[in-house]
Amino acid sequence: MRRRIVSVIAVLACTAAIGTFVASIGCTKATVTERKEMTPLIEATLTPEDMNLFAEYMDPEILTEVNEELGSATPYEFLDRYIDKDPEFAEVLERYGYTTE
């Protein structure tokens, strides 16, 4: 039980770090839930809300690993590296209107 609580705390900390990072680079585009057509991820401008939404679908261990590995990275760099480690996550992005190609 304690291990699970620690994992949840780690996920929340990583999610907050991602949101803070994205906010610090001034993303301003509409949230992913408002998107209607497919957009290449490399061309997307993601908001902190977008990154927080994506973090809900991420494996906590992989999320932490990528966060520690990259440190300061653009949302695209972060998501690209995350997909390298968890290729099935690309399906989540596609569900919200982003392609990884």
HELIX and SHEET records of a PDB file:
HELIX    1   1 ARG A    2  SER A   24  1                                  23    
HELIX    2   2 VAL A   32  GLU A   34  5                                   3    
HELIX    3   3 LEU A   41  GLU A   43  5                                   3    
HELIX    4   4 PRO A   48  TYR A   57  1                                  10    
HELIX    5   5 PRO A   60  LEU A   70  1                                  11    
HELIX    6   6 PRO A   75  LYS A   85  1                                  11    
HELIX    7   7 PRO A   87  PHE A   89  5                                   3    
HELIX    8   8 ALA A   90  ARG A   95  1                                   6    
SHEET    1   A 2 THR A  39  PRO A  40  0                                        
SHEET    2   A 2 TYR A  98  THR A  99  1                                        
END                                                                             
